[in-house]
Amino acid sequence: MRYECKECRMGFLYYSNLTLHQRIHNGRKSYGCSECGKACRDKAELTVHHRIHTGEKSYQCNECGKAFRRKDHVSSHQRIHTGDIFNKCKEYRKAFPYNSHLIGHQKIHIEERPSVCNQCGNMFRVRTQLIQHQRIHLGKKP
């Protein structure tokens, strides 16, 4: 990762993604969901988020019929049917249909734990694990 957030040490390949991410820390999320209050960085993110509440899955795989909320998720999914899986781990030679899954998997090969709980100091390799862990502090069941 080339660009790192100074607040939470999260890494990004592109500076523009870092800039968008930093809005989380400085409170500049200007689009709020009328259903649940979730704050989003831009109108497109809010539109995609709102589909969670409506259950809308407008994009469908032509091969198996599986429905998705986002067009890019259909494109990634269709690689399963075509065999065009480019996301391969060099350590285990294991392939993943989604790049995000490969990125999460590759973190098992390194000792770095960039996601840190600001309440108890526990460290996690993957940010989603940190988010799930933080529910403990909020009294929510995982």
N, C-alpha and C positions, 0 to 999 in steps of 0.2 A: 504494500500500500504506500502510495506516495504522499498523501496528505493525511495528517492526523489531527483530530479534534483535541485542543488543549484542555478542554473541560473533562472529557470522559475517555480520551485516548482511542476512540473509535477511528478506524482507518478507512480511507477512500481512495479510489483510483483517480478520480477527477476532482479538481478544485470546485467545480460547480456543485457537485454532490455534497462536498464539505460545507459549502456556503448554505445550501438548503438545510442540511442537518443542524447547523449552528442556530437556526431559528428556534429549535427546541429549547436551547439553553437561554436564549435572550428573550423568550416569550413572544416572538413575532409570528405566531401562527394565527393568521387572520381569518381562516375559514372554519366555522364551528358546525358540527352536526346537530341538527335540530332534534334528532331522536335521542342521542346519548351524550351530547356535549363534547365528543372527541374533537380536538383541534387538529386541523390539517394545514399543511404548508401552502397548498394552492387548490384551485377549484377542481382540477383534474383528480387530485388525490381524494378530495371530498366526494366527488362523483363515484369513484371506485369504492370508497368506504361505504357510501350509502347503500350500495347493493347488498351489503351484509344484512341490513334491516329489511329490504324488500325481497331478498332471496333471488333476485334477478341474476340469471346466468345466461347472458345473451350470446355467448360464443360456444360453439359446439364442435367437437371432433367429428370429422366426416367418416372416420374409420370405425369408431366404437360408440359414438353418440354421447360420450362424457361431456358435460357442460361446465363452462368456466365463466368467471366474472370478468376476466381480462383476456384480451386478444393475444397478448404475448404468452400467456399461460397455455393457450391452445397450441401455439406454434412450438413451444418447448415440449408439450405433451406428445405431439404428433411424431416426434423423433423416436419415441418408443416403437411405433408401428413401422417406421421406415428403416430403423436400425442405425440412423445417423446420430449416434450418441457420441458427442465430442468431449464430454466432460469426464475424462479418465484420470484416475489417480495414478501417478507414476510409481508410487511405493507399492501398492497392492494390485495394480492393474485392474481395479474395479471401476466400472462405469456408472455414471449417474445421469438421469434424464434432464436434470436441472442443474445449472451452474451453481446455484445457491446451495444445493445439497453437497456438491463437490467441495465448495469452500468450507462448509461446516465440517465435512469429513476430514479435510486436510488438517484441521486444527488438532486432530488427535496425534499428528506426527510432530508437533512442536510442543514445547513446554510452556510457551507464553500464554498467559491468561490476562488478556487486555480488559475484560469487563469486570469492574470492581463494585461491590455493593457499598454505597456511601453510608450505610447504617451500621454494618457489622464487619466490613472489610473482606468478606468472602470473595474469592476470585474465580472467574469462569472463563472458559475458552470461547464460548459462544454467547452473544448478547441475549438471545432468546432464553438461555438458561438463567441469566441474571434476572431478566424480567419475571420469569416464573418464580424464582427464588424470592424476589422482593414482595410477592404476595403474602409470604409468611409474616413480614413486618406489618402488613396492612390487615392481618387477621383473616385473609381470604384463603380458602382451601385451594391447593394446586389442582 
